[in-house]
Amino acid sequence: MSEPASIAEMTFETALAELEQIVARLESGQAPLEDSIRMYERGALLKAHCEARLAAARLRVEKIIIGAGGAPGVEPAEFG
C-alpha cells in the first residue's frame, strides 16, 4: 500500500475503495501477520469513517411535502 492518507479527509467513496482493497488483501492470506494487523486496524478506522459519513448524509436527506393550502415544505425523511 502507498502512504496512508488521513482518513478524516477522505470522501466516502475513497475510504470505501481503500477498505475494499484491505478486505481483498486480508482474504488472500498473503500478507505477513504484522501487516495484516495494521491493515485490519486501518480497515476498522475506515469502516467507522464510512459509517459516520453515511449517518451524516442520512441526516441531510429531506423529503418535500405539500402542506396545508398546497404550500411546499420539507421534513426529515424516514428510512426503514
mmCIF file of the N, C-alpha and C atoms, coordinates in Angstrom:
data_MODEL
# 
_entry.id   MODEL 
# 
loop_
_atom_site.group_PDB 
_atom_site.id 
_atom_site.type_symbol 
_atom_site.label_atom_id 
_atom_site.label_alt_id 
_atom_site.label_comp_id 
_atom_site.label_asym_id 
_atom_site.label_entity_id 
_atom_site.label_seq_id 
_atom_site.pdbx_PDB_ins_code 
_atom_site.Cartn_x 
_atom_site.Cartn_y 
_atom_site.Cartn_z 
_atom_site.occupancy 
_atom_site.B_iso_or_equiv 
_atom_site.pdbx_formal_charge 
_atom_site.auth_seq_id 
_atom_site.auth_comp_id 
_atom_site.auth_asym_id 
_atom_site.auth_atom_id 
_atom_site.pdbx_PDB_model_num 
ATOM 1   N N  . MET A 1 1  ? 0.831   -1.178  0.000  1.00 0.00 ? 1  MET A N  1 
ATOM 2   C CA . MET A 1 1  ? 0.000   0.000   0.000  1.00 0.00 ? 1  MET A CA 1 
ATOM 3   C C  . MET A 1 1  ? 0.875   1.241   0.000  1.00 0.00 ? 1  MET A C  1 
ATOM 4   N N  . SER A 1 2  ? 0.338   2.337   -0.563 1.00 0.00 ? 2  SER A N  1 
ATOM 5   C CA . SER A 1 2  ? 1.079   3.581   -0.577 1.00 0.00 ? 2  SER A CA 1 
ATOM 6   C C  . SER A 1 2  ? 0.961   4.269   0.778  1.00 0.00 ? 2  SER A C  1 
ATOM 7   N N  . GLU A 1 3  ? 1.520   5.466   0.868  1.00 0.00 ? 3  GLU A N  1 
ATOM 8   C CA . GLU A 1 3  ? 1.480   6.234   2.110  1.00 0.00 ? 3  GLU A CA 1 
ATOM 9   C C  . GLU A 1 3  ? 0.036   6.395   2.578  1.00 0.00 ? 3  GLU A C  1 
ATOM 10  N N  . PRO A 1 4  ? -0.274  6.054   3.817  1.00 0.00 ? 4  PRO A N  1 
ATOM 11  C CA . PRO A 1 4  ? -1.655  6.152   4.294  1.00 0.00 ? 4  PRO A CA 1 
ATOM 12  C C  . PRO A 1 4  ? -2.160  7.589   4.275  1.00 0.00 ? 4  PRO A C  1 
ATOM 13  N N  . ALA A 1 5  ? -3.333  7.797   3.739  1.00 0.00 ? 5  ALA A N  1 
ATOM 14  C CA . ALA A 1 5  ? -3.960  9.118   3.721  1.00 0.00 ? 5  ALA A CA 1 
ATOM 15  C C  . ALA A 1 5  ? -4.693  9.337   5.035  1.00 0.00 ? 5  ALA A C  1 
ATOM 16  N N  . SER A 1 6  ? -4.886  10.596  5.373  1.00 0.00 ? 6  SER A N  1 
ATOM 17  C CA . SER A 1 6  ? -5.649  10.918  6.570  1.00 0.00 ? 6  SER A CA 1 
ATOM 18  C C  . SER A 1 6  ? -7.099  10.514  6.333  1.00 0.00 ? 6  SER A C  1 
ATOM 19  N N  . ILE A 1 7  ? -7.578  9.622   7.134  1.00 0.00 ? 7  ILE A N  1 
ATOM 20  C CA . ILE A 1 7  ? -8.930  9.094   6.963  1.00 0.00 ? 7  ILE A CA 1 
ATOM 21  C C  . ILE A 1 7  ? -9.967  10.197  7.120  1.00 0.00 ? 7  ILE A C  1 
ATOM 22  N N  . ALA A 1 8  ? -9.775  11.103  8.042  1.00 0.00 ? 8  ALA A N  1 
ATOM 23  C CA . ALA A 1 8  ? -10.749 12.165  8.287  1.00 0.00 ? 8  ALA A CA 1 
ATOM 24  C C  . ALA A 1 8  ? -10.974 13.044  7.062  1.00 0.00 ? 8  ALA A C  1 
ATOM 25  N N  . GLU A 1 9  ? -9.987  13.127  6.188  1.00 0.00 ? 9  GLU A N  1 
ATOM 26  C CA . GLU A 1 9  ? -10.097 13.967  4.998  1.00 0.00 ? 9  GLU A CA 1 
ATOM 27  C C  . GLU A 1 9  ? -10.645 13.214  3.788  1.00 0.00 ? 9  GLU A C  1 
ATOM 28  N N  . MET A 1 10 ? -10.842 11.918  3.914  1.00 0.00 ? 10 MET A N  1 
ATOM 29  C CA . MET A 1 10 ? -11.293 11.109  2.777  1.00 0.00 ? 10 MET A CA 1 
ATOM 30  C C  . MET A 1 10 ? -12.777 11.284  2.507  1.00 0.00 ? 10 MET A C  1 
ATOM 31  N N  . THR A 1 11 ? -13.122 11.180  1.225  1.00 0.00 ? 11 THR A N  1 
ATOM 32  C CA . THR A 1 11 ? -14.526 11.096  0.870  1.00 0.00 ? 11 THR A CA 1 
ATOM 33  C C  . THR A 1 11 ? -15.007 9.690   1.210  1.00 0.00 ? 11 THR A C  1 
ATOM 34  N N  . PHE A 1 12 ? -16.312 9.522   1.225  1.00 0.00 ? 12 PHE A N  1 
ATOM 35  C CA . PHE A 1 12 ? -16.880 8.202   1.467  1.00 0.00 ? 12 PHE A CA 1 
ATOM 36  C C  . PHE A 1 12 ? -16.376 7.205   0.429  1.00 0.00 ? 12 PHE A C  1 
ATOM 37  N N  . GLU A 1 13 ? -16.402 7.624   -0.831 1.00 0.00 ? 13 GLU A N  1 
ATOM 38  C CA . GLU A 1 13 ? -16.016 6.725   -1.921 1.00 0.00 ? 13 GLU A CA 1 
ATOM 39  C C  . GLU A 1 13 ? -14.556 6.304   -1.843 1.00 0.00 ? 13 GLU A C  1 
ATOM 40  N N  . THR A 1 14 ? -13.684 7.231   -1.500 1.00 0.00 ? 14 THR A N  1 
ATOM 41  C CA . THR A 1 14 ? -12.256 6.912   -1.377 1.00 0.00 ? 14 THR A CA 1 
ATOM 42  C C  . THR A 1 14 ? -12.013 5.948   -0.214 1.00 0.00 ? 14 THR A C  1 
ATOM 43  N N  . ALA A 1 15 ? -12.660 6.229   0.911  1.00 0.00 ? 15 ALA A N  1 
ATOM 44  C CA . ALA A 1 15 ? -12.499 5.365   2.084  1.00 0.00 ? 15 ALA A CA 1 
ATOM 45  C C  . ALA A 1 15 ? -13.040 3.969   1.806  1.00 0.00 ? 15 ALA A C  1 
ATOM 46  N N  . LEU A 1 16 ? -14.185 3.888   1.141  1.00 0.00 ? 16 LEU A N  1 
ATOM 47  C CA . LEU A 1 16 ? -14.774 2.587   0.828  1.00 0.00 ? 16 LEU A CA 1 
ATOM 48  C C  . LEU A 1 16 ? -13.885 1.797   -0.140 1.00 0.00 ? 16 LEU A C  1 
ATOM 49  N N  . ALA A 1 17 ? -13.314 2.482   -1.118 1.00 0.00 ? 17 ALA A N  1 
ATOM 50  C CA . ALA A 1 17 ? -12.434 1.804   -2.076 1.00 0.00 ? 17 ALA A CA 1 
ATOM 51  C C  . ALA A 1 17 ? -11.200 1.239   -1.365 1.00 0.00 ? 17 ALA A C  1 
ATOM 52  N N  . GLU A 1 18 ? -10.620 2.014   -0.450 1.00 0.00 ? 18 GLU A N  1 
ATOM 53  C CA . GLU A 1 18 ? -9.459  1.511   0.283  1.00 0.00 ? 18 GLU A CA 1 
ATOM 54  C C  . GLU A 1 18 ? -9.857  0.350   1.192  1.00 0.00 ? 18 GLU A C  1 
ATOM 55  N N  . LEU A 1 19 ? -11.003 0.463   1.824  1.00 0.00 ? 19 LEU A N  1 
ATOM 56  C CA . LEU A 1 19 ? -11.489 -0.619  2.685  1.00 0.00 ? 19 LEU A CA 1 
ATOM 57  C C  . LEU A 1 19 ? -11.666 -1.904  1.878  1.00 0.00 ? 19 LEU A C  1 
ATOM 58  N N  . GLU A 1 20 ? -12.208 -1.796  0.681  1.00 0.00 ? 20 GLU A N  1 
ATOM 59  C CA . GLU A 1 20 ? -12.380 -2.968  -0.178 1.00 0.00 ? 20 GLU A CA 1 
ATOM 60  C C  . GLU A 1 20 ? -11.030 -3.594  -0.545 1.00 0.00 ? 20 GLU A C  1 
ATOM 61  N N  . GLN A 1 21 ? -10.021 -2.759  -0.799 1.00 0.00 ? 21 GLN A N  1 
ATOM 62  C CA . GLN A 1 21 ? -8.679  -3.275  -1.094 1.00 0.00 ? 21 GLN A CA 1 
ATOM 63  C C  . GLN A 1 21 ? -8.101  -4.008  0.111  1.00 0.00 ? 21 GLN A C  1 
ATOM 64  N N  . ILE A 1 22 ? -8.296  -3.449  1.285  1.00 0.00 ? 22 ILE A N  1 
ATOM 65  C CA . ILE A 1 22 ? -7.792  -4.086  2.506  1.00 0.00 ? 22 ILE A CA 1 
ATOM 66  C C  . ILE A 1 22 ? -8.460  -5.436  2.710  1.00 0.00 ? 22 ILE A C  1 
ATOM 67  N N  . VAL A 1 23 ? -9.771  -5.487  2.550  1.00 0.00 ? 23 VAL A N  1 
ATOM 68  C CA . VAL A 1 23 ? -10.500 -6.741  2.723  1.00 0.00 ? 23 VAL A CA 1 
ATOM 69  C C  . VAL A 1 23 ? -9.977  -7.788  1.742  1.00 0.00 ? 23 VAL A C  1 
ATOM 70  N N  . ALA A 1 24 ? -9.759  -7.398  0.494  1.00 0.00 ? 24 ALA A N  1 
ATOM 71  C CA . ALA A 1 24 ? -9.255  -8.336  -0.512 1.00 0.00 ? 24 ALA A CA 1 
ATOM 72  C C  . ALA A 1 24 ? -7.875  -8.866  -0.125 1.00 0.00 ? 24 ALA A C  1 
ATOM 73  N N  . ARG A 1 25 ? -7.008  -7.985  0.358  1.00 0.00 ? 25 ARG A N  1 
ATOM 74  C CA . ARG A 1 25 ? -5.663  -8.434  0.765  1.00 0.00 ? 25 ARG A CA 1 
ATOM 75  C C  . ARG A 1 25 ? -5.724  -9.359  1.972  1.00 0.00 ? 25 ARG A C  1 
ATOM 76  N N  . LEU A 1 26 ? -6.577  -9.014  2.935  1.00 0.00 ? 26 LEU A N  1 
ATOM 77  C CA . LEU A 1 26 ? -6.699  -9.865  4.122  1.00 0.00 ? 26 LEU A CA 1 
ATOM 78  C C  . LEU A 1 26 ? -7.276  -11.230 3.753  1.00 0.00 ? 26 LEU A C  1 
ATOM 79  N N  . GLU A 1 27 ? -8.256  -11.233 2.876  1.00 0.00 ? 27 GLU A N  1 
ATOM 80  C CA . GLU A 1 27 ? -8.864  -12.504 2.466  1.00 0.00 ? 27 GLU A CA 1 
ATOM 81  C C  . GLU A 1 27 ? -7.902  -13.379 1.683  1.00 0.00 ? 27 GLU A C  1 
ATOM 82  N N  . SER A 1 28 ? -6.936  -12.765 1.001  1.00 0.00 ? 28 SER A N  1 
ATOM 83  C CA . SER A 1 28 ? -5.977  -13.549 0.220  1.00 0.00 ? 28 SER A CA 1 
ATOM 84  C C  . SER A 1 28 ? -5.037  -14.342 1.116  1.00 0.00 ? 28 SER A C  1 
ATOM 85  N N  . GLY A 1 29 ? -4.830  -13.862 2.348  1.00 0.00 ? 29 GLY A N  1 
ATOM 86  C CA . GLY A 1 29 ? -3.949  -14.556 3.282  1.00 0.00 ? 29 GLY A CA 1 
ATOM 87  C C  . GLY A 1 29 ? -2.478  -14.449 2.934  1.00 0.00 ? 29 GLY A C  1 
ATOM 88  N N  . GLN A 1 30 ? -2.128  -13.563 2.030  1.00 0.00 ? 30 GLN A N  1 
ATOM 89  C CA . GLN A 1 30 ? -0.749  -13.452 1.573  1.00 0.00 ? 30 GLN A CA 1 
ATOM 90  C C  . GLN A 1 30 ? 0.097   -12.464 2.376  1.00 0.00 ? 30 GLN A C  1 
ATOM 91  N N  . ALA A 1 31 ? -0.530  -11.593 3.166  1.00 0.00 ? 31 ALA A N  1 
ATOM 92  C CA . ALA A 1 31 ? 0.219   -10.583 3.916  1.00 0.00 ? 31 ALA A CA 1 
ATOM 93  C C  . ALA A 1 31 ? 0.800   -11.184 5.189  1.00 0.00 ? 31 ALA A C  1 
ATOM 94  N N  . PRO A 1 32 ? 2.008   -10.755 5.568  1.00 0.00 ? 32 PRO A N  1 
ATOM 95  C CA . PRO A 1 32 ? 2.576   -11.185 6.847  1.00 0.00 ? 32 PRO A CA 1 
ATOM 96  C C  . PRO A 1 32 ? 1.678   -10.743 8.011  1.00 0.00 ? 32 PRO A C  1 
ATOM 97  N N  . LEU A 1 33 ? 1.806   -11.415 9.129  1.00 0.00 ? 33 LEU A N  1 
ATOM 98  C CA . LEU A 1 33 ? 0.944   -11.173 10.280 1.00 0.00 ? 33 LEU A CA 1 
ATOM 99  C C  . LEU A 1 33 ? 0.925   -9.710  10.705 1.00 0.00 ? 33 LEU A C  1 
ATOM 100 N N  . GLU A 1 34 ? 2.082   -9.097  10.862 1.00 0.00 ? 34 GLU A N  1 
ATOM 101 C CA . GLU A 1 34 ? 2.140   -7.698  11.312 1.00 0.00 ? 34 GLU A CA 1 
ATOM 102 C C  . GLU A 1 34 ? 1.448   -6.769  10.322 1.00 0.00 ? 34 GLU A C  1 
ATOM 103 N N  . ASP A 1 35 ? 1.646   -7.004  9.029  1.00 0.00 ? 35 ASP A N  1 
ATOM 104 C CA . ASP A 1 35 ? 0.958   -6.206  8.012  1.00 0.00 ? 35 ASP A CA 1 
ATOM 105 C C  . ASP A 1 35 ? -0.548  -6.432  8.089  1.00 0.00 ? 35 ASP A C  1 
ATOM 106 N N  . SER A 1 36 ? -0.951  -7.655  8.314  1.00 0.00 ? 36 SER A N  1 
ATOM 107 C CA . SER A 1 36 ? -2.378  -7.968  8.424  1.00 0.00 ? 36 SER A CA 1 
ATOM 108 C C  . SER A 1 36 ? -3.011  -7.237  9.602  1.00 0.00 ? 36 SER A C  1 
ATOM 109 N N  . ILE A 1 37 ? -2.306  -7.187  10.705 1.00 0.00 ? 37 ILE A N  1 
ATOM 110 C CA . ILE A 1 37 ? -2.826  -6.487  11.883 1.00 0.00 ? 37 ILE A CA 1 
ATOM 111 C C  . ILE A 1 37 ? -2.966  -4.999  11.589 1.00 0.00 ? 37 ILE A C  1 
ATOM 112 N N  . ARG A 1 38 ? -1.949  -4.389  10.968 1.00 0.00 ? 38 ARG A N  1 
ATOM 113 C CA . ARG A 1 38 ? -2.022  -2.967  10.620 1.00 0.00 ? 38 ARG A CA 1 
ATOM 114 C C  . ARG A 1 38 ? -3.164  -2.700  9.641  1.00 0.00 ? 38 ARG A C  1 
ATOM 115 N N  . MET A 1 39 ? -3.311  -3.576  8.658  1.00 0.00 ? 39 MET A N  1 
ATOM 116 C CA . MET A 1 39 ? -4.397  -3.406  7.691  1.00 0.00 ? 39 MET A CA 1 
ATOM 117 C C  . MET A 1 39 ? -5.753  -3.530  8.375  1.00 0.00 ? 39 MET A C  1 
ATOM 118 N N  . TYR A 1 40 ? -5.879  -4.487  9.275  1.00 0.00 ? 40 TYR A N  1 
ATOM 119 C CA . TYR A 1 40 ? -7.134  -4.679  9.994  1.00 0.00 ? 40 TYR A CA 1 
ATOM 120 C C  . TYR A 1 40 ? -7.483  -3.431  10.809 1.00 0.00 ? 40 TYR A C  1 
ATOM 121 N N  . GLU A 1 41 ? -6.483  -2.880  11.497 1.00 0.00 ? 41 GLU A N  1 
ATOM 122 C CA . GLU A 1 41 ? -6.711  -1.682  12.304 1.00 0.00 ? 41 GLU A CA 1 
ATOM 123 C C  . GLU A 1 41 ? -7.142  -0.507  11.431 1.00 0.00 ? 41 GLU A C  1 
ATOM 124 N N  . ARG A 1 42 ? -6.461  -0.317  10.298 1.00 0.00 ? 42 ARG A N  1 
ATOM 125 C CA . ARG A 1 42 ? -6.837  0.769   9.393  1.00 0.00 ? 42 ARG A CA 1 
ATOM 126 C C  . ARG A 1 42 ? -8.226  0.502   8.809  1.00 0.00 ? 42 ARG A C  1 
ATOM 127 N N  . GLY A 1 43 ? -8.510  -0.743  8.495  1.00 0.00 ? 43 GLY A N  1 
ATOM 128 C CA . GLY A 1 43 ? -9.818  -1.097  7.979  1.00 0.00 ? 43 GLY A CA 1 
ATOM 129 C C  . GLY A 1 43 ? -10.931 -0.755  8.961  1.00 0.00 ? 43 GLY A C  1 
ATOM 130 N N  . ALA A 1 44 ? -10.681 -1.001  10.243 1.00 0.00 ? 44 ALA A N  1 
ATOM 131 C CA . ALA A 1 44 ? -11.677 -0.670  11.261 1.00 0.00 ? 44 ALA A CA 1 
ATOM 132 C C  . ALA A 1 44 ? -11.921 0.840   11.310 1.00 0.00 ? 44 ALA A C  1 
ATOM 133 N N  . LEU A 1 45 ? -10.853 1.626   11.172 1.00 0.00 ? 45 LEU A N  1 
ATOM 134 C CA . LEU A 1 45 ? -10.994 3.086   11.151 1.00 0.00 ? 45 LEU A CA 1 
ATOM 135 C C  . LEU A 1 45 ? -11.738 3.543   9.894  1.00 0.00 ? 45 LEU A C  1 
ATOM 136 N N  . LEU A 1 46 ? -11.426 2.924   8.767  1.00 0.00 ? 46 LEU A N  1 
ATOM 137 C CA . LEU A 1 46 ? -12.116 3.264   7.519  1.00 0.00 ? 46 LEU A CA 1 
ATOM 138 C C  . LEU A 1 46 ? -13.602 2.925   7.602  1.00 0.00 ? 46 LEU A C  1 
ATOM 139 N N  . LYS A 1 47 ? -13.913 1.778   8.192  1.00 0.00 ? 47 LYS A N  1 
ATOM 140 C CA . LYS A 1 47 ? -15.312 1.363   8.353  1.00 0.00 ? 47 LYS A CA 1 
ATOM 141 C C  . LYS A 1 47 ? -16.062 2.370   9.209  1.00 0.00 ? 47 LYS A C  1 
ATOM 142 N N  . ALA A 1 48 ? -15.469 2.785   10.312 1.00 0.00 ? 48 ALA A N  1 
ATOM 143 C CA . ALA A 1 48 ? -16.111 3.761   11.192 1.00 0.00 ? 48 ALA A CA 1 
ATOM 144 C C  . ALA A 1 48 ? -16.313 5.096   10.468 1.00 0.00 ? 48 ALA A C  1 
ATOM 145 N N  . HIS A 1 49 ? -15.330 5.491   9.663  1.00 0.00 ? 49 HIS A N  1 
ATOM 146 C CA . HIS A 1 49 ? -15.427 6.736   8.899  1.00 0.00 ? 49 HIS A CA 1 
ATOM 147 C C  . HIS A 1 49 ? -16.573 6.650   7.892  1.00 0.00 ? 49 HIS A C  1 
ATOM 148 N N  . CYS A 1 50 ? -16.677 5.537   7.192  1.00 0.00 ? 50 CYS A N  1 
ATOM 149 C CA . CYS A 1 50 ? -17.750 5.351   6.216  1.00 0.00 ? 50 CYS A CA 1 
ATOM 150 C C  . CYS A 1 50 ? -19.113 5.379   6.900  1.00 0.00 ? 50 CYS A C  1 
ATOM 151 N N  . GLU A 1 51 ? -19.230 4.729   8.035  1.00 0.00 ? 51 GLU A N  1 
ATOM 152 C CA . GLU A 1 51 ? -20.495 4.721   8.775  1.00 0.00 ? 51 GLU A CA 1 
ATOM 153 C C  . GLU A 1 51 ? -20.865 6.130   9.227  1.00 0.00 ? 51 GLU A C  1 
ATOM 154 N N  . ALA A 1 52 ? -19.883 6.919   9.668  1.00 0.00 ? 52 ALA A N  1 
ATOM 155 C CA . ALA A 1 52 ? -20.148 8.289   10.104 1.00 0.00 ? 52 ALA A CA 1 
ATOM 156 C C  . ALA A 1 52 ? -20.576 9.149   8.923  1.00 0.00 ? 52 ALA A C  1 
ATOM 157 N N  . ARG A 1 53 ? -19.920 8.972   7.769  1.00 0.00 ? 53 ARG A N  1 
ATOM 158 C CA . ARG A 1 53 ? -20.305 9.727   6.568  1.00 0.00 ? 53 ARG A CA 1 
ATOM 159 C C  . ARG A 1 53 ? -21.728 9.374   6.142  1.00 0.00 ? 53 ARG A C  1 
ATOM 160 N N  . LEU A 1 54 ? -22.082 8.111   6.206  1.00 0.00 ? 54 LEU A N  1 
ATOM 161 C CA . LEU A 1 54 ? -23.439 7.698   5.839  1.00 0.00 ? 54 LEU A CA 1 
ATOM 162 C C  . LEU A 1 54 ? -24.475 8.282   6.802  1.00 0.00 ? 54 LEU A C  1 
ATOM 163 N N  . ALA A 1 55 ? -24.162 8.269   8.087  1.00 0.00 ? 55 ALA A N  1 
ATOM 164 C CA . ALA A 1 55 ? -25.086 8.826   9.079  1.00 0.00 ? 55 ALA A CA 1 
ATOM 165 C C  . ALA A 1 55 ? -25.283 10.321  8.845  1.00 0.00 ? 55 ALA A C  1 
ATOM 166 N N  . ALA A 1 56 ? -24.210 11.031  8.543  1.00 0.00 ? 56 ALA A N  1 
ATOM 167 C CA . ALA A 1 56 ? -24.316 12.464  8.276  1.00 0.00 ? 56 ALA A CA 1 
ATOM 168 C C  . ALA A 1 56 ? -25.149 12.722  7.029  1.00 0.00 ? 56 ALA A C  1 
ATOM 169 N N  . ALA A 1 57 ? -24.952 11.927  5.999  1.00 0.00 ? 57 ALA A N  1 
ATOM 170 C CA . ALA A 1 57 ? -25.721 12.087  4.766  1.00 0.00 ? 57 ALA A CA 1 
ATOM 171 C C  . ALA A 1 57 ? -27.193 11.799  5.020  1.00 0.00 ? 57 ALA A C  1 
ATOM 172 N N  . ARG A 1 58 ? -27.453 10.797  5.812  1.00 0.00 ? 58 ARG A N  1 
ATOM 173 C CA . ARG A 1 58 ? -28.833 10.433  6.111  1.00 0.00 ? 58 ARG A CA 1 
ATOM 174 C C  . ARG A 1 58 ? -29.559 11.583  6.802  1.00 0.00 ? 58 ARG A C  1 
ATOM 175 N N  . LEU A 1 59 ? -28.876 12.274  7.696  1.00 0.00 ? 59 LEU A N  1 
ATOM 176 C CA . LEU A 1 59 ? -29.486 13.403  8.401  1.00 0.00 ? 59 LEU A CA 1 
ATOM 177 C C  . LEU A 1 59 ? -29.765 14.574  7.463  1.00 0.00 ? 59 LEU A C  1 
ATOM 178 N N  . ARG A 1 60 ? -29.002 14.685  6.401  1.00 0.00 ? 60 ARG A N  1 
ATOM 179 C CA . ARG A 1 60 ? -29.178 15.780  5.457  1.00 0.00 ? 60 ARG A CA 1 
ATOM 180 C C  . ARG A 1 60 ? -30.294 15.536  4.451  1.00 0.00 ? 60 ARG A C  1 
ATOM 181 N N  . VAL A 1 61 ? -30.717 14.306  4.314  1.00 0.00 ? 61 VAL A N  1 
ATOM 182 C CA . VAL A 1 61 ? -31.753 13.993  3.342  1.00 0.00 ? 61 VAL A CA 1 
ATOM 183 C C  . VAL A 1 61 ? -33.098 14.469  3.879  1.00 0.00 ? 61 VAL A C  1 
ATOM 184 N N  . GLU A 1 62 ? -33.786 15.194  3.035  1.00 0.00 ? 62 GLU A N  1 
ATOM 185 C CA . GLU A 1 62 ? -35.112 15.660  3.405  1.00 0.00 ? 62 GLU A CA 1 
ATOM 186 C C  . GLU A 1 62 ? -36.072 15.282  2.293  1.00 0.00 ? 62 GLU A C  1 
ATOM 187 N N  . LYS A 1 63 ? -37.322 15.190  2.629  1.00 0.00 ? 63 LYS A N  1 
ATOM 188 C CA . LYS A 1 63 ? -38.313 14.939  1.592  1.00 0.00 ? 63 LYS A CA 1 
ATOM 189 C C  . LYS A 1 63 ? -39.217 16.158  1.483  1.00 0.00 ? 63 LYS A C  1 
ATOM 190 N N  . ILE A 1 64 ? -39.657 16.410  0.278  1.00 0.00 ? 64 ILE A N  1 
ATOM 191 C CA . ILE A 1 64 ? -40.529 17.543  0.023  1.00 0.00 ? 64 ILE A CA 1 
ATOM 192 C C  . ILE A 1 64 ? -41.963 17.115  0.311  1.00 0.00 ? 64 ILE A C  1 
ATOM 193 N N  . ILE A 1 65 ? -42.663 17.960  1.013  1.00 0.00 ? 65 ILE A N  1 
ATOM 194 C CA . ILE A 1 65 ? -44.064 17.671  1.326  1.00 0.00 ? 65 ILE A CA 1 
ATOM 195 C C  . ILE A 1 65 ? -44.922 18.837  0.852  1.00 0.00 ? 65 ILE A C  1 
ATOM 196 N N  . ILE A 1 66 ? -46.171 18.580  0.669  1.00 0.00 ? 66 ILE A N  1 
ATOM 197 C CA . ILE A 1 66 ? -47.130 19.630  0.364  1.00 0.00 ? 66 ILE A CA 1 
ATOM 198 C C  . ILE A 1 66 ? -47.963 19.835  1.618  1.00 0.00 ? 66 ILE A C  1 
ATOM 199 N N  . GLY A 1 67 ? -47.852 21.008  2.191  1.00 0.00 ? 67 GLY A N  1 
ATOM 200 C CA . GLY A 1 67 ? -48.540 21.307  3.436  1.00 0.00 ? 67 GLY A CA 1 
ATOM 201 C C  . GLY A 1 67 ? -49.973 21.765  3.199  1.00 0.00 ? 67 GLY A C  1 
ATOM 202 N N  . ALA A 1 68 ? -50.597 22.208  4.276  1.00 0.00 ? 68 ALA A N  1 
ATOM 203 C CA . ALA A 1 68 ? -51.970 22.723  4.208  1.00 0.00 ? 68 ALA A CA 1 
ATOM 204 C C  . ALA A 1 68 ? -52.009 23.903  3.246  1.00 0.00 ? 68 ALA A C  1 
ATOM 205 N N  . GLY A 1 69 ? -53.010 23.945  2.414  1.00 0.00 ? 69 GLY A N  1 
ATOM 206 C CA . GLY A 1 69 ? -53.137 25.032  1.453  1.00 0.00 ? 69 GLY A CA 1 
ATOM 207 C C  . GLY A 1 69 ? -52.251 24.858  0.240  1.00 0.00 ? 69 GLY A C  1 
ATOM 208 N N  . GLY A 1 70 ? -51.579 23.711  0.118  1.00 0.00 ? 70 GLY A N  1 
ATOM 209 C CA . GLY A 1 70 ? -50.743 23.434  -1.050 1.00 0.00 ? 70 GLY A CA 1 
ATOM 210 C C  . GLY A 1 70 ? -49.350 24.024  -0.998 1.00 0.00 ? 70 GLY A C  1 
ATOM 211 N N  . ALA A 1 71 ? -48.954 24.585  0.139  1.00 0.00 ? 71 ALA A N  1 
ATOM 212 C CA . ALA A 1 71 ? -47.618 25.175  0.249  1.00 0.00 ? 71 ALA A CA 1 
ATOM 213 C C  . ALA A 1 71 ? -46.568 24.074  0.377  1.00 0.00 ? 71 ALA A C  1 
ATOM 214 N N  . PRO A 1 72 ? -45.498 24.157  -0.433 1.00 0.00 ? 72 PRO A N  1 
ATOM 215 C CA . PRO A 1 72 ? -44.440 23.143  -0.321 1.00 0.00 ? 72 PRO A CA 1 
ATOM 216 C C  . PRO A 1 72 ? -43.607 23.383  0.937  1.00 0.00 ? 72 PRO A C  1 
ATOM 217 N N  . GLY A 1 73 ? -43.060 22.309  1.472  1.00 0.00 ? 73 GLY A N  1 
ATOM 218 C CA . GLY A 1 73 ? -42.183 22.374  2.632  1.00 0.00 ? 73 GLY A CA 1 
ATOM 219 C C  . GLY A 1 73 ? -41.284 21.156  2.646  1.00 0.00 ? 73 GLY A C  1 
ATOM 220 N N  . VAL A 1 74 ? -40.473 21.049  3.655  1.00 0.00 ? 74 VAL A N  1 
ATOM 221 C CA . VAL A 1 74 ? -39.591 19.893  3.789  1.00 0.00 ? 74 VAL A CA 1 
ATOM 222 C C  . VAL A 1 74 ? -39.701 19.332  5.192  1.00 0.00 ? 74 VAL A C  1 
ATOM 223 N N  . GLU A 1 75 ? -39.415 18.062  5.324  1.00 0.00 ? 75 GLU A N  1 
ATOM 224 C CA . GLU A 1 75 ? -39.343 17.400  6.628  1.00 0.00 ? 75 GLU A CA 1 
ATOM 225 C C  . GLU A 1 75 ? -38.302 16.295  6.509  1.00 0.00 ? 75 GLU A C  1 
ATOM 226 N N  . PRO A 1 76 ? -37.732 15.890  7.642  1.00 0.00 ? 76 PRO A N  1 
ATOM 227 C CA . PRO A 1 76 ? -36.742 14.799  7.583  1.00 0.00 ? 76 PRO A CA 1 
ATOM 228 C C  . PRO A 1 76 ? -37.336 13.553  6.959  1.00 0.00 ? 76 PRO A C  1 
ATOM 229 N N  . ALA A 1 77 ? -36.562 12.903  6.129  1.00 0.00 ? 77 ALA A N  1 
ATOM 230 C CA . ALA A 1 77 ? -37.009 11.664  5.506  1.00 0.00 ? 77 ALA A CA 1 
ATOM 231 C C  . ALA A 1 77 ? -36.973 10.543  6.532  1.00 0.00 ? 77 ALA A C  1 
ATOM 232 N N  . GLU A 1 78 ? -37.889 9.631   6.420  1.00 0.00 ? 78 GLU A N  1 
ATOM 233 C CA . GLU A 1 78 ? -37.919 8.460   7.297  1.00 0.00 ? 78 GLU A CA 1 
ATOM 234 C C  . GLU A 1 78 ? -37.413 7.263   6.526  1.00 0.00 ? 78 GLU A C  1 
ATOM 235 N N  . PHE A 1 79 ? -36.473 6.546   7.098  1.00 0.00 ? 79 PHE A N  1 
ATOM 236 C CA . PHE A 1 79 ? -35.918 5.355   6.480  1.00 0.00 ? 79 PHE A CA 1 
ATOM 237 C C  . PHE A 1 79 ? -36.334 4.153   7.294  1.00 0.00 ? 79 PHE A C  1 
ATOM 238 N N  . GLY A 1 80 ? -36.490 3.053   6.600  1.00 0.00 ? 80 GLY A N  1 
ATOM 239 C CA . GLY A 1 80 ? -36.714 1.817   7.316  1.00 0.00 ? 80 GLY A CA 1 
ATOM 240 C C  . GLY A 1 80 ? -38.090 1.453   7.381  1.00 0.00 ? 80 GLY A C  1 
# 
